Amino acid sequence: VSATSDPDTGTGAPPVLDGLADGGNWNLAARLEATAARLPDKAALRTDGGDLTFVDLDRRAGAVAGGLTDLGVGVGDRVAVMGGSHADFIASVYGAWKIGAIVVAVNGQLGSEEVRQHLENAEPVIVLADEGRPRAVVDEAVAALTAQAGAAAQPGQPTTPPRVAQMGQVHGAPKHAVHLGPDADATIFYTSGTTGVPKGATHPHRAHRVQLEMVARRFDIVEGDVMCSVLPVSLLSILVLGPLLSVHVGATCRLMARYEPVAFARHITQDRTTVIGATIPMMFADLYHLPA
């Protein structure tokens, strides 16, 4: 990115896209492949279950891509993901991108009716859901869509409800990132719906890459940093300002399965955290009130 504007005032010309694509490929999964080639043995994700290197994350994403391909998913199809903050969620996101699919992020705390509305609107061909509550909620939502499709069809309703698979259990022959242009859609995230039914906001690969590059440059985030992602990665700002940013620059990202003040403080100390992604003020108040 190059710009003639002052980053502190925002005045001047808007940023000019320059060199953000990997080998001319705007696919965000191409950046994972490039980072894995450059830093294969470095920890990409740090979880309670251990570290996952960049090359391991890329391999896992490639296997997800192969599994999705075997299930008939292709370029431009929508893949919904509903799960917690763990390595399989990130691998599922990059796996969908590798084959040019669009990731539809579904908040893991939603109820079945809210999930049904999301799926009806986005029309994904498949939903990857965590076992337990997320899978049960998705199954209930898909059952409602199936019953709806069997009734008198209404204009705009999906005719084929999505299939459902367990996140982390979709595997196939590894795939590499397909070539995508800058305006290819990457994600659909839903608004909070405070004034009505939540609306799906679509983001192209270029928009995410520009945001990642601008944040990295503005806050001087580099591969030597250790990040901590505290909130659910099914939320846009948490996913972008955590795992995606770490892949973009080659940094390590700690994924917390759930927020807990003592664990948060321990990770900051033990991991020697240098960057904390999107948070809320309450969390820092919690740290302040912890015993010394």
Salt bridges, closest charged atoms under 4 A:
ASP8 OD1 - ARG218 NH2 2.56
ASP22 OD2 - ARG31 NE 3.05
ASP22 OD2 - ARG209 NH2 2.78
GLU33 OE2 - LYS98 NZ 2.57
GLU33 OE2 - HIS176 ND1 3.81
ASP48 OD1 - ARG254 NH1 3.58
ASP51 OD1 - ARG46 NE 2.98
ASP56 OD1 - ARG59 NH1 3.82
ASP58 OD1 - LYS98 NZ 2.84
ASP88 OD1 - ARG60 NH1 3.21
GLU113 OE2 - ARG116 NH2 2.74
GLU120 OE1 - ARG116 NH1 2.79
ASP130 OD2 - HIS86 NE2 2.89
ASP139 OD1 - ARG135 NE 3.12
ASP183 OD1 - ARG206 NH2 2.06
GLU213 OE2 - ARG217 NE 2.59
GLU213 OE1 - HIS248 NE2 2.74
GLU223 OE1 - ARG38 NH1 2.39
ASP271 OD1 - ARG46 NH1 3.86
ASP271 OD2 - ARG254 NE 2.87
